[in-house]
Amino acid sequence: MFEEMRAFVAVAEVGSYTKAAEIMSFSQPTISQQVRRLEMFFGGVALFEKSGVGNSIRLTEAGEYAFASCKDMLSLLDETIEVINNKDREEVTRVRVGASHTICNYLVPKLLKLVEEELPGLEIITTIGNTKKICSLLDKGTIDLGLIEGRDMYFPFVRQNFYEDEMILIGSPYLATLISDLKPATLSRQAWIVREQGSGTRQEQMDFMRTMRLSAHQIRMCHTNGENIEMVANDLGLSLVSRLSAENSLALGKVVEIPLKKRFVRNFSYIYREGSSLWESEQLSHLFALLESF
């Protein structure tokens, strides 16, 4: 029946049995018979009618519907044939990757470029969320690999650090002039901007405030790195953020870095469930090597 569909689609596209026969290298009677067989298959309904202009024909209402459906079925058939018959096609391994915000925005694009260049048989499908969400997705099997910022994994996954991320203190150009020193009393007079619960960045922000013995008079919460930095730029408070996320705003002068006496860093990690058959792929070991090259 697929050959009858091909004949029907060809006639519908050119509006002529004769032209369709020429394109398909068949006789005109053969094309006409194939279309009639398809009409019988559909219960004897007419698929074409005369258009009233010369010998041209046009689709009936039923033909219009059949044309769209046949096109879809033939397209799927051709795609299936191509996949099955292409013996030399490289097998594609699909990996569903969930990444927390900073990693997804600033490192995943670089990772995708490297994968495209060095691992053409590997397809990466990405999802973004905070550390807690990524761990939950991995536990449910919705993703295969997690890239997280937070220290808390929430589940006993296999974990490997792959990148050291520097955290910096930022303020608006105006608020920065009010910071004469890094004493707790000075810093506590300012409002502080932090990320939402479950965010790896929030863990670092709250640890920093405890380390600096701050008792902030006001804490404002946000849900993304971009929102975090925009709030700082608009004089709404100070914040500890990843240098990766602040680079553009620093370059534009929207925010300024307030130098700290010591360096604050955190590790980005990749996590996965032990025992998954996916990790037997040689491509995955290459993917881990790419991550660890950052």
Secondary structure, 3 states (H helix, E strand, C coil): CHHHHHHHHHHHHHCCHHHHHHHHCCCHHHHHHHHHHHHHHCCCCCCEEECCCCCCEEECHHHHHHHHHHHHHHHHHHHHHHHHHCCCCCCCEEEEEEECHHHHHHCHHHHHHHHHHHCCCEEEEEEECCHHHHHHHHHHCCCCEEEECCCCCCCCCEEEEEEEEEEEEEECHHHHCCCCCCCHHHHHCCEEEEECCCCHHHHHHHHHHHHCCCCCCEEEEECCHHHHHHHHHCCCCEEEEEHHHHHHHHHHCCCEECCCCCCEEEEEEEEECCCCHHHHCHHHHHHHHHHHCC
